[in-house]
Amino acid sequence: MPLSKTKNSCDMKTLNYTTREINLDFRIKVYGYENGVRLNKLVGVSGIIELIGVELLNKFLDRAYRLVSDKCVCRLRRGLVVTFYCK
C-alpha cells in the first residue's frame, strides 16, 4: 500500500530565504482574482506560499532582492499581481 503524500512530505521544495528575513525586508501585497474571489491585501510568507507556491516565490524573491528600486511588481498570467515593497 503506497504512502499518501502529506503536507510535511520530504519532497517539498524549500525557500532560499528564511521567513524572518523575508518579513523583515518586504511587505508583500497581492492584488487580483483567485478562484473568483477578489484579493487586495497584504500577506505574509505563509499566505503567499498558499497562493503561488514555493518555486515561484523563490523566483520572485531573487528578482526582488536584485532590484534597486523601492518596489518590485511581479505579474502572473492568471491575473494575480504580487508586489514586494522594501521596508
Secondary structure as GFF3:
##gff-version 3
##sequence-region A 1 87
A	DSSP	alpha_helix	19	25	.	.	.	ID=ss1
A	DSSP	beta_strand	26	34	.	.	.	ID=ss2
A	DSSP	beta_strand	37	43	.	.	.	ID=ss3
A	DSSP	alpha_helix	45	52	.	.	.	ID=ss4
A	DSSP	alpha_helix	54	66	.	.	.	ID=ss5
A	DSSP	beta_strand	71	75	.	.	.	ID=ss6
A	DSSP	beta_strand	81	86	.	.	.	ID=ss7
###
